[in-house]
Amino acid sequence: LTSDLLRAGAESNVRIQLLSASFRPLNTFTISPMVGYREEIQDASGTRIDGPSASLSLHYRQSRQFTISAMANYASSRSNDRLIDTENVGGKGILAWDVQPSSKWTTLIAIEAGYSRVSNRATPSADMEDMSGLVRVVLADL
């Protein structure tokens, strides 16, 4: 049960179901899926908002020096009155390499790339898309 302070404390019933797991088929490889579902019913208006979501994370560590990670996600929200109809899709990849392994220093170079898209079918002019890239250099004293 939630209260919307912007609408004079109007109440909503919200139910969330979530299932996540983590599998490690090899010592060096981890798979982590997640699925979820959110349902909100606004008492005052009777509006129902459904929100399924899913994500997947993969992590591979070839050695202490080299790791690869990838993540992807999906989420949507739709209301029965059609005022809310959004979809969000995204992903990110990371390649990290410890250039000079040492017991005193860490010298890490990581390349990251990401993508995100939000589609708003109720208001198409509000659609957004983002692509990003990053090169990270870390020099740290252990």
MOJOJO-V508726 format. One record per helix or strand. SS is the DSSP state (H for helix, E for strand). FROM is the first residue (numbers start at 1). TO is the last residue. If there is no record, write none. Layout:
ss->(SS,SS)
from->(FROM,FROM)
to->(TO,TO)
This chain:
ss->(E,H,E,E,E,E,E,E,E,H,E)
from->(2,5,10,23,29,48,66,85,105,124,128)
to->(4,7,20,26,42,63,79,98,120,126,141)
